[in-house]
Amino acid sequence: RYGHGLRDTTRSTASKLLKGTIHERATDSTKLHIAALATLGLKCSKCGTTDIRVLQIDHLHNNGSKEYKKLGQAGVYSRVLKNPEDYQCLCANCNWIKRAEDRKHYSWLSDSDF
């Protein structure tokens, strides 16, 4: 089941989760993830969406893969809470667009393909 018991995707849901009033099946990892997203504003920095189901943590220095391998998921969430200036909140679409624009995943495309 998606969201470990999260039924809606509003800021009040995140607040309730952080206060421990959401479904008892919400894992510690889910709570830490929501806390990290809340630290980053609970909205996509590019398009402004606030749907928690699609929000992701983006590494501003493009070192996410290395950081996840080194610290693990919970470690990254904890680091976001301590150093939010190194991250931004993006929705899944905006995060993929950023990757494409950085050409990390689409280096084979030319400028005329965009």
N, CA, C and O atoms as CSV, one atom per row, in Angstrom:
chain,resi,resn,atom,element,x,y,z
A,1,ARG,N,N,0.841,-1.174,0.000
A,1,ARG,CA,C,0.000,0.000,0.000
A,1,ARG,C,C,0.887,1.238,0.000
A,1,ARG,O,O,1.809,1.341,0.809
A,2,TYR,N,N,0.617,2.167,-0.893
A,2,TYR,CA,C,1.431,3.365,-1.000
A,2,TYR,C,C,1.286,4.254,0.221
A,2,TYR,O,O,0.192,4.391,0.768
A,3,GLY,N,N,2.372,4.851,0.645
A,3,GLY,CA,C,2.346,5.864,1.678
A,3,GLY,C,C,2.211,5.368,3.099
A,3,GLY,O,O,2.113,6.180,4.019
A,4,HIS,N,N,2.204,4.071,3.310
A,4,HIS,CA,C,2.135,3.518,4.661
A,4,HIS,C,C,1.009,4.148,5.472
A,4,HIS,O,O,1.209,4.511,6.632
A,5,GLY,N,N,-0.157,4.280,4.880
A,5,GLY,CA,C,-1.303,4.791,5.613
A,5,GLY,C,C,-1.599,6.259,5.363
A,5,GLY,O,O,-2.576,6.780,5.900
A,6,LEU,N,N,-0.793,6.938,4.571
A,6,LEU,CA,C,-1.085,8.339,4.278
A,6,LEU,C,C,-2.236,8.408,3.285
A,6,LEU,O,O,-2.157,7.819,2.208
A,7,ARG,N,N,-3.289,9.110,3.628
A,7,ARG,CA,C,-4.451,9.151,2.746
A,7,ARG,C,C,-4.526,10.410,1.909
A,7,ARG,O,O,-4.942,10.345,0.753
A,8,ASP,N,N,-4.143,11.545,2.446
A,8,ASP,CA,C,-4.145,12.738,1.614
A,8,ASP,C,C,-2.733,13.307,1.581
A,8,ASP,O,O,-1.838,12.801,2.258
A,9,THR,N,N,-2.542,14.334,0.811
A,9,THR,CA,C,-1.185,14.790,0.547
A,9,THR,C,C,-1.008,16.261,0.881
A,9,THR,O,O,-0.214,16.950,0.239
A,10,THR,N,N,-1.720,16.743,1.856
A,10,THR,CA,C,-1.645,18.150,2.202
A,10,THR,C,C,-0.578,18.396,3.250
A,10,THR,O,O,-0.051,17.460,3.852
A,11,ARG,N,N,-0.266,19.661,3.459
A,11,ARG,CA,C,0.691,20.030,4.497
A,11,ARG,C,C,0.202,19.596,5.869
A,11,ARG,O,O,1.003,19.236,6.732
A,12,SER,N,N,-1.113,19.629,6.074
A,12,SER,CA,C,-1.630,19.217,7.380
A,12,SER,C,C,-1.346,17.740,7.621
A,12,SER,O,O,-1.133,17.328,8.762
A,13,THR,N,N,-1.342,16.945,6.566
A,13,THR,CA,C,-0.999,15.531,6.712
A,13,THR,C,C,0.428,15.403,7.212
A,13,THR,O,O,0.699,14.623,8.125
A,14,ALA,N,N,1.337,16.156,6.628
A,14,ALA,CA,C,2.730,16.098,7.067
A,14,ALA,C,C,2.843,16.541,8.522
A,14,ALA,O,O,3.580,15.937,9.301
A,15,SER,N,N,2.120,17.585,8.886
A,15,SER,CA,C,2.144,18.050,10.272
A,15,SER,C,C,1.648,16.977,11.217
A,15,SER,O,O,2.256,16.728,12.258
A,16,LYS,N,N,0.537,16.335,10.855
A,16,LYS,CA,C,-0.014,15.274,11.696
A,16,LYS,C,C,0.970,14.119,11.807
A,16,LYS,O,O,1.148,13.552,12.885
A,17,LEU,N,N,1.609,13.772,10.695
A,17,LEU,CA,C,2.566,12.679,10.708
A,17,LEU,C,C,3.732,13.003,11.634
A,17,LEU,O,O,4.172,12.159,12.414
A,18,LEU,N,N,4.224,14.228,11.539
A,18,LEU,CA,C,5.348,14.621,12.377
A,18,LEU,C,C,4.967,14.633,13.855
A,18,LEU,O,O,5.821,14.441,14.720
A,19,LYS,N,N,3.702,14.857,14.141
A,19,LYS,CA,C,3.234,14.844,15.529
A,19,LYS,C,C,2.832,13.445,15.977
A,19,LYS,O,O,2.426,13.256,17.123
A,20,GLY,N,N,2.941,12.465,15.087
A,20,GLY,CA,C,2.661,11.089,15.445
A,20,GLY,C,C,1.199,10.717,15.462
A,20,GLY,O,O,0.824,9.747,16.120
A,21,THR,N,N,0.345,11.469,14.747
A,21,THR,CA,C,-1.081,11.172,14.783
A,21,THR,C,C,-1.579,10.459,13.531
A,21,THR,O,O,-2.778,10.215,13.396
A,22,ILE,N,N,-0.684,10.126,12.626
A,22,ILE,CA,C,-1.073,9.400,11.417
A,22,ILE,C,C,-1.004,7.905,11.699
A,22,ILE,O,O,-0.473,7.479,12.725
A,23,HIS,N,N,-1.526,7.145,10.810
A,23,HIS,CA,C,-1.644,5.687,10.939
A,23,HIS,C,C,-0.429,5.055,11.600
A,23,HIS,O,O,0.708,5.414,11.294
A,24,GLU,N,N,-0.668,4.127,12.493
A,24,GLU,CA,C,0.412,3.495,13.261
A,24,GLU,C,C,1.378,2.702,12.391
A,24,GLU,O,O,2.478,2.376,12.836
A,25,ARG,N,N,0.983,2.382,11.141
A,25,ARG,CA,C,1.883,1.617,10.270
A,25,ARG,C,C,2.918,2.492,9.586
A,25,ARG,O,O,3.804,1.972,8.908
A,26,ALA,N,N,2.832,3.808,9.745
A,26,ALA,CA,C,3.852,4.678,9.154
A,26,ALA,C,C,5.197,4.328,9.789
A,26,ALA,O,O,5.348,4.367,11.010
A,27,THR,N,N,6.147,3.994,8.963
A,27,THR,CA,C,7.453,3.568,9.464
A,27,THR,C,C,8.283,4.768,9.902
A,27,THR,O,O,7.986,5.909,9.548
A,28,ASP,N,N,9.317,4.495,10.671
A,28,ASP,CA,C,10.228,5.557,11.074
A,28,ASP,C,C,10.868,6.199,9.850
A,28,ASP,O,O,11.083,7.411,9.822
A,29,SER,N,N,11.173,5.392,8.840
A,29,SER,CA,C,11.756,5.915,7.607
A,29,SER,C,C,10.790,6.869,6.902
A,29,SER,O,O,11.204,7.907,6.388
A,30,THR,N,N,9.501,6.514,6.879
A,30,THR,CA,C,8.498,7.383,6.265
A,30,THR,C,C,8.407,8.701,7.033
A,30,THR,O,O,8.331,9.774,6.433
A,31,LYS,N,N,8.415,8.613,8.349
A,31,LYS,CA,C,8.348,9.827,9.171
A,31,LYS,C,C,9.569,10.710,8.937
A,31,LYS,O,O,9.446,11.932,8.847
A,32,LEU,N,N,10.743,10.098,8.840
A,32,LEU,CA,C,11.973,10.843,8.593
A,32,LEU,C,C,11.942,11.485,7.208
A,32,LEU,O,O,12.390,12.618,7.034
A,33,HIS,N,N,11.410,10.752,6.220
A,33,HIS,CA,C,11.290,11.273,4.872
A,33,HIS,C,C,10.375,12.504,4.838
A,33,HIS,O,O,10.717,13.515,4.225
A,34,ILE,N,N,9.214,12.414,5.495
A,34,ILE,CA,C,8.285,13.538,5.542
A,34,ILE,C,C,8.911,14.716,6.282
A,34,ILE,O,O,8.728,15.865,5.879
A,35,ALA,N,N,9.644,14.445,7.355
A,35,ALA,CA,C,10.315,15.521,8.091
A,35,ALA,C,C,11.340,16.223,7.201
A,35,ALA,O,O,11.462,17.448,7.245
A,36,ALA,N,N,12.075,15.456,6.393
A,36,ALA,CA,C,13.058,16.039,5.480
A,36,ALA,C,C,12.356,16.888,4.424
A,36,ALA,O,O,12.795,17.998,4.125
A,37,LEU,N,N,11.264,16.368,3.857
A,37,LEU,CA,C,10.508,17.148,2.871
A,37,LEU,C,C,9.940,18.412,3.505
A,37,LEU,O,O,9.935,19.470,2.876
A,38,ALA,N,N,9.462,18.314,4.745
A,38,ALA,CA,C,8.916,19.486,5.443
A,38,ALA,C,C,9.998,20.542,5.642
A,38,ALA,O,O,9.731,21.738,5.526
A,39,THR,N,N,11.216,20.103,5.940
A,39,THR,CA,C,12.338,21.025,6.101
A,39,THR,C,C,12.607,21.780,4.805
A,39,THR,O,O,13.040,22.932,4.824
A,40,LEU,N,N,12.345,21.121,3.683
A,40,LEU,CA,C,12.575,21.731,2.369
A,40,LEU,C,C,11.345,22.464,1.840
A,40,LEU,O,O,11.362,22.952,0.710
A,41,GLY,N,N,10.286,22.549,2.632
A,41,GLY,CA,C,9.135,23.357,2.259
A,41,GLY,C,C,7.921,22.604,1.757
A,41,GLY,O,O,6.891,23.226,1.498
A,42,LEU,N,N,7.998,21.298,1.611
A,42,LEU,CA,C,6.868,20.475,1.148
A,42,LEU,C,C,6.261,20.954,-0.159
A,42,LEU,O,O,5.053,20.842,-0.369
A,43,LYS,N,N,7.107,21.490,-1.045
A,43,LYS,CA,C,6.613,21.871,-2.362
A,43,LYS,C,C,7.755,21.882,-3.357
A,43,LYS,O,O,8.895,22.190,-3.012
A,44,CYS,N,N,7.435,21.541,-4.593
A,44,CYS,CA,C,8.441,21.493,-5.651
A,44,CYS,C,C,9.004,22.891,-5.893
A,44,CYS,O,O,8.253,23.850,-6.068
A,45,SER,N,N,10.324,22.996,-5.902
A,45,SER,CA,C,10.990,24.282,-6.123
A,45,SER,C,C,10.747,24.831,-7.519
A,45,SER,O,O,10.848,26.039,-7.738
A,46,LYS,N,N,10.430,23.958,-8.462
A,46,LYS,CA,C,10.221,24.390,-9.852
A,46,LYS,C,C,8.767,24.695,-10.169
A,46,LYS,O,O,8.447,25.808,-10.587
A,47,CYS,N,N,7.875,23.719,-9.977
A,47,CYS,CA,C,6.484,23.886,-10.424
A,47,CYS,C,C,5.502,24.186,-9.293
A,47,CYS,O,O,4.370,24.597,-9.547
A,48,GLY,N,N,5.929,23.983,-8.047
A,48,GLY,CA,C,5.089,24.329,-6.918
A,48,GLY,C,C,4.126,23.260,-6.431
A,48,GLY,O,O,3.357,23.517,-5.505
A,49,THR,N,N,4.140,22.063,-7.026
A,49,THR,CA,C,3.215,21.023,-6.574
A,49,THR,C,C,3.507,20.668,-5.121
A,49,THR,O,O,4.653,20.701,-4.673
A,50,THR,N,N,2.435,20.325,-4.392
A,50,THR,CA,C,2.572,19.976,-2.981
A,50,THR,C,C,2.128,18.536,-2.699
A,50,THR,O,O,1.925,18.172,-1.540
A,51,ASP,N,N,1.979,17.732,-3.725
A,51,ASP,CA,C,1.542,16.347,-3.566
A,51,ASP,C,C,2.701,15.510,-3.030
A,51,ASP,O,O,3.659,15.230,-3.750
A,52,ILE,N,N,2.609,15.119,-1.776
A,52,ILE,CA,C,3.690,14.384,-1.108
A,52,ILE,C,C,4.069,13.111,-1.858
A,52,ILE,O,O,5.220,12.678,-1.804
A,53,ARG,N,N,3.112,12.515,-2.551
A,53,ARG,CA,C,3.388,11.256,-3.255
A,53,ARG,C,C,4.425,11.412,-4.353
A,53,ARG,O,O,5.059,10.426,-4.729
A,54,VAL,N,N,4.622,12.622,-4.886
A,54,VAL,CA,C,5.563,12.801,-5.990
A,54,VAL,C,C,6.775,13.640,-5.619
A,54,VAL,O,O,7.668,13.830,-6.445
A,55,LEU,N,N,6.822,14.146,-4.395
A,55,LEU,CA,C,7.955,14.988,-4.001
A,55,LEU,C,C,9.184,14.142,-3.711
A,55,LEU,O,O,9.101,13.069,-3.113
A,56,GLN,N,N,10.333,14.658,-4.154
A,56,GLN,CA,C,11.609,13.966,-3.989
A,56,GLN,C,C,12.653,14.943,-3.475
A,56,GLN,O,O,12.532,16.155,-3.649
A,57,ILE,N,N,13.664,14.401,-2.851
A,57,ILE,CA,C,14.784,15.207,-2.379
A,57,ILE,C,C,15.829,15.237,-3.481
A,57,ILE,O,O,16.299,14.195,-3.935
A,58,ASP,N,N,16.187,16.442,-3.905
A,58,ASP,CA,C,17.188,16.616,-4.959
A,58,ASP,C,C,18.459,17.185,-4.352
A,58,ASP,O,O,18.412,18.119,-3.552
A,59,HIS,N,N,19.576,16.623,-4.732
A,59,HIS,CA,C,20.884,17.074,-4.262
A,59,HIS,C,C,21.359,18.199,-5.179
A,59,HIS,O,O,21.544,17.982,-6.376
A,60,LEU,N,N,21.554,19.378,-4.641
A,60,LEU,CA,C,21.940,20.527,-5.460
A,60,LEU,C,C,23.308,20.351,-6.112
A,60,LEU,O,O,23.578,20.944,-7.157
A,61,HIS,N,N,24.162,19.550,-5.510
A,61,HIS,CA,C,25.513,19.354,-6.044
A,61,HIS,C,C,25.610,18.099,-6.911
A,61,HIS,O,O,26.704,17.654,-7.257
A,62,ASN,N,N,24.450,17.535,-7.257
A,62,ASN,CA,C,24.384,16.355,-8.124
A,62,ASN,C,C,25.227,15.181,-7.624
A,62,ASN,O,O,25.849,14.468,-8.411
A,63,ASN,N,N,25.235,14.994,-6.310
A,63,ASN,CA,C,26.002,13.895,-5.725
A,63,ASN,C,C,25.093,12.892,-5.010
A,63,ASN,O,O,25.532,12.192,-4.098
A,64,GLY,N,N,23.847,12.827,-5.423
A,64,GLY,CA,C,22.862,11.986,-4.744
A,64,GLY,C,C,23.200,10.515,-4.742
A,64,GLY,O,O,23.077,9.852,-3.712
A,65,SER,N,N,23.621,10.000,-5.863
A,65,SER,CA,C,23.931,8.579,-5.959
A,65,SER,C,C,25.039,8.190,-4.990
A,65,SER,O,O,24.931,7.191,-4.279
A,66,LYS,N,N,26.095,8.979,-4.967
A,66,LYS,CA,C,27.214,8.697,-4.061
A,66,LYS,C,C,26.771,8.797,-2.602
A,66,LYS,O,O,27.150,7.979,-1.764
A,67,GLU,N,N,25.960,9.817,-2.316
A,67,GLU,CA,C,25.530,10.023,-0.939
A,67,GLU,C,C,24.616,8.897,-0.453
A,67,GLU,O,O,24.753,8.435,0.680
A,68,TYR,N,N,23.682,8.452,-1.303
A,68,TYR,CA,C,22.804,7.344,-0.916
A,68,TYR,C,C,23.602,6.065,-0.693
A,68,TYR,O,O,23.301,5.304,0.227
A,69,LYS,N,N,24.621,5.815,-1.525
A,69,LYS,CA,C,25.455,4.627,-1.341
A,69,LYS,C,C,26.238,4.693,-0.035
A,69,LYS,O,O,26.400,3.682,0.649
A,70,LYS,N,N,26.721,5.876,0.306
A,70,LYS,CA,C,27.543,6.051,1.496
A,70,LYS,C,C,26.708,6.059,2.781
A,70,LYS,O,O,27.065,5.398,3.756
A,71,LEU,N,N,25.589,6.811,2.785
A,71,LEU,CA,C,24.832,7.027,4.014
A,71,LEU,C,C,23.566,6.181,4.138
A,71,LEU,O,O,23.055,5.988,5.241
A,72,GLY,N,N,23.062,5.680,3.024
A,72,GLY,CA,C,21.781,4.989,3.042
A,72,GLY,C,C,20.645,6.003,3.088
A,72,GLY,O,O,20.868,7.197,3.290
A,73,GLN,N,N,19.440,5.515,2.902
A,73,GLN,CA,C,18.277,6.391,2.814
A,73,GLN,C,C,18.068,7.207,4.091
A,73,GLN,O,O,17.923,8.428,4.026
A,74,ALA,N,N,18.053,6.553,5.232
A,74,ALA,CA,C,17.828,7.263,6.497
A,74,ALA,C,C,18.945,8.262,6.773
A,74,ALA,O,O,18.701,9.336,7.324
A,75,GLY,N,N,20.163,7.911,6.394
A,75,GLY,CA,C,21.293,8.825,6.573
A,75,GLY,C,C,21.146,10.087,5.745
A,75,GLY,O,O,21.474,11.181,6.204
A,76,VAL,N,N,20.654,9.933,4.525
A,76,VAL,CA,C,20.432,11.098,3.668
A,76,VAL,C,C,19.328,11.971,4.261
A,76,VAL,O,O,19.466,13.194,4.315
A,77,TYR,N,N,18.238,11.351,4.705
A,77,TYR,CA,C,17.149,12.118,5.313
A,77,TYR,C,C,17.649,12.898,6.526
A,77,TYR,O,O,17.288,14.060,6.706
A,78,SER,N,N,18.467,12.275,7.348
A,78,SER,CA,C,19.021,12.949,8.529
A,78,SER,C,C,19.917,14.113,8.119
A,78,SER,O,O,19.906,15.168,8.754
A,79,ARG,N,N,20.685,13.915,7.061
A,79,ARG,CA,C,21.574,14.976,6.582
A,79,ARG,C,C,20.774,16.159,6.046
A,79,ARG,O,O,21.176,17.310,6.221
A,80,VAL,N,N,19.645,15.883,5.396
A,80,VAL,CA,C,18.773,16.967,4.911
A,80,VAL,C,C,18.311,17.816,6.092
A,80,VAL,O,O,18.275,19.043,6.005
A,81,LEU,N,N,17.958,17.159,7.193
A,81,LEU,CA,C,17.498,17.892,8.374
A,81,LEU,C,C,18.601,18.780,8.949
A,81,LEU,O,O,18.318,19.850,9.487
A,82,LYS,N,N,19.856,18.341,8.838
A,82,LYS,CA,C,20.986,19.104,9.383
A,82,LYS,C,C,21.516,20.155,8.409
A,82,LYS,O,O,21.981,21.216,8.826
A,83,ASN,N,N,21.446,19.857,7.110
A,83,ASN,CA,C,22.038,20.744,6.084
A,83,ASN,C,C,21.066,20.981,4.930
A,83,ASN,O,O,21.364,20.591,3.801
A,84,PRO,N,N,19.928,21.599,5.172
A,84,PRO,CA,C,18.934,21.757,4.102
A,84,PRO,C,C,19.413,22.605,2.920
A,84,PRO,O,O,18.860,22.513,1.824
A,85,GLU,N,N,20.430,23.423,3.142
A,85,GLU,CA,C,20.927,24.282,2.066
A,85,GLU,C,C,21.565,23.494,0.922
A,85,GLU,O,O,21.774,24.047,-0.158
A,86,ASP,N,N,21.875,22.221,1.135
A,86,ASP,CA,C,22.486,21.391,0.097
A,86,ASP,C,C,21.461,20.646,-0.756
A,86,ASP,O,O,21.827,19.892,-1.658
A,87,TYR,N,N,20.169,20.861,-0.467
A,87,TYR,CA,C,19.107,20.097,-1.116
A,87,TYR,C,C,17.974,21.013,-1.548
A,87,TYR,O,O,17.872,22.161,-1.117
A,88,GLN,N,N,17.129,20.469,-2.411
A,88,GLN,CA,C,15.876,21.126,-2.742
A,88,GLN,C,C,14.815,20.057,-2.925
A,88,GLN,O,O,15.117,18.883,-3.139
A,89,CYS,N,N,13.596,20.478,-2.838
A,89,CYS,CA,C,12.475,19.576,-3.026
A,89,CYS,C,C,11.997,19.733,-4.471
A,89,CYS,O,O,11.684,20.842,-4.905
A,90,LEU,N,N,11.942,18.636,-5.210
A,90,LEU,CA,C,11.433,18.633,-6.574
A,90,LEU,C,C,10.407,17.523,-6.716
A,90,LEU,O,O,10.496,16.493,-6.047
A,91,CYS,N,N,9.436,17.736,-7.587
A,91,CYS,CA,C,8.516,16.642,-7.907
A,91,CYS,C,C,9.246,15.694,-8.857
A,91,CYS,O,O,10.286,16.048,-9.412
A,92,ALA,N,N,8.710,14.512,-9.040
A,92,ALA,CA,C,9.367,13.510,-9.880
A,92,ALA,C,C,9.592,14.028,-11.302
A,92,ALA,O,O,10.659,13.813,-11.877
A,93,ASN,N,N,8.593,14.709,-11.872
A,93,ASN,CA,C,8.753,15.221,-13.244
A,93,ASN,C,C,9.865,16.251,-13.331
A,93,ASN,O,O,10.715,16.170,-14.218
A,94,CYS,N,N,9.869,17.213,-12.427
A,94,CYS,CA,C,10.900,18.253,-12.466
A,94,CYS,C,C,12.286,17.680,-12.196
A,94,CYS,O,O,13.277,18.158,-12.748
A,95,ASN,N,N,12.356,16.653,-11.347
A,95,ASN,CA,C,13.637,16.019,-11.079
A,95,ASN,C,C,14.177,15.328,-12.333
A,95,ASN,O,O,15.370,15.417,-12.621
A,96,TRP,N,N,13.313,14.644,-13.076
A,96,TRP,CA,C,13.747,14.000,-14.321
A,96,TRP,C,C,14.110,15.025,-15.379
A,96,TRP,O,O,15.051,14.811,-16.143
A,97,ILE,N,N,13.389,16.126,-15.438
A,97,ILE,CA,C,13.734,17.185,-16.387
A,97,ILE,C,C,15.106,17.753,-16.051
A,97,ILE,O,O,15.913,18.004,-16.946
A,98,LYS,N,N,15.372,17.957,-14.760
A,98,LYS,CA,C,16.693,18.453,-14.345
A,98,LYS,C,C,17.784,17.483,-14.790
A,98,LYS,O,O,18.823,17.903,-15.299
A,99,ARG,N,N,17.548,16.191,-14.597
A,99,ARG,CA,C,18.534,15.195,-15.036
A,99,ARG,C,C,18.765,15.278,-16.538
A,99,ARG,O,O,19.903,15.208,-17.002
A,100,ALA,N,N,17.691,15.425,-17.292
A,100,ALA,CA,C,17.823,15.514,-18.754
A,100,ALA,C,C,18.597,16.765,-19.143
A,100,ALA,O,O,19.453,16.725,-20.027
A,101,GLU,N,N,18.293,17.869,-18.482
A,101,GLU,CA,C,18.993,19.119,-18.798
A,101,GLU,C,C,20.462,19.046,-18.412
A,101,GLU,O,O,21.314,19.645,-19.069
A,102,ASP,N,N,20.757,18.311,-17.349
A,102,ASP,CA,C,22.153,18.116,-16.945
A,102,ASP,C,C,22.854,17.113,-17.858
A,102,ASP,O,O,24.076,16.967,-17.823
A,103,ARG,N,N,22.058,16.428,-18.672
A,103,ARG,CA,C,22.548,15.450,-19.642
A,103,ARG,C,C,23.217,14.245,-19.016
A,103,ARG,O,O,23.953,13.536,-19.702
A,104,LYS,N,N,22.991,13.992,-17.760
A,104,LYS,CA,C,23.606,12.830,-17.121
A,104,LYS,C,C,23.017,11.532,-17.652
A,104,LYS,O,O,23.725,10.534,-17.790
A,105,HIS,N,N,21.725,11.544,-17.950
A,105,HIS,CA,C,21.060,10.331,-18.412
A,105,HIS,C,C,20.763,10.361,-19.904
A,105,HIS,O,O,20.391,9.344,-20.489
A,106,TYR,N,N,20.928,11.535,-20.523
A,106,TYR,CA,C,20.576,11.668,-21.934
A,106,TYR,C,C,21.712,12.316,-22.725
A,106,TYR,O,O,21.466,13.152,-23.595
A,107,SER,N,N,22.919,11.941,-22.433
A,107,SER,CA,C,24.079,12.552,-23.077
A,107,SER,C,C,24.114,12.266,-24.584
A,107,SER,O,O,24.807,12.959,-25.328
A,108,TRP,N,N,23.389,11.277,-25.021
A,108,TRP,CA,C,23.355,10.912,-26.436
A,108,TRP,C,C,22.451,11.832,-27.243
A,108,TRP,O,O,22.489,11.803,-28.473
A,109,LEU,N,N,21.626,12.660,-26.568
A,109,LEU,CA,C,20.748,13.592,-27.294
A,109,LEU,C,C,21.501,14.865,-27.649
A,109,LEU,O,O,22.368,15.314,-26.899
A,110,SER,N,N,21.170,15.436,-28.786
A,110,SER,CA,C,21.753,16.719,-29.167
A,110,SER,C,C,20.791,17.833,-28.771
A,110,SER,O,O,19.647,17.563,-28.406
A,111,ASP,N,N,21.247,19.086,-28.841
A,111,ASP,CA,C,20.397,20.224,-28.494
A,111,ASP,C,C,19.150,20.284,-29.357
A,111,ASP,O,O,18.105,20.731,-28.884
A,112,SER,N,N,19.224,19.852,-30.595
A,112,SER,CA,C,18.079,19.911,-31.497
A,112,SER,C,C,16.978,18.911,-31.119
A,112,SER,O,O,15.849,19.017,-31.599
A,113,ASP,N,N,17.311,17.933,-30.251
A,113,ASP,CA,C,16.325,16.954,-29.825
A,113,ASP,C,C,15.402,17.476,-28.732
A,113,ASP,O,O,14.402,16.832,-28.415
A,114,PHE,N,N,15.720,18.643,-28.142
A,114,PHE,CA,C,14.894,19.193,-27.075
A,114,PHE,C,C,13.905,20.187,-27.603
A,114,PHE,O,O,13.125,20.750,-26.835
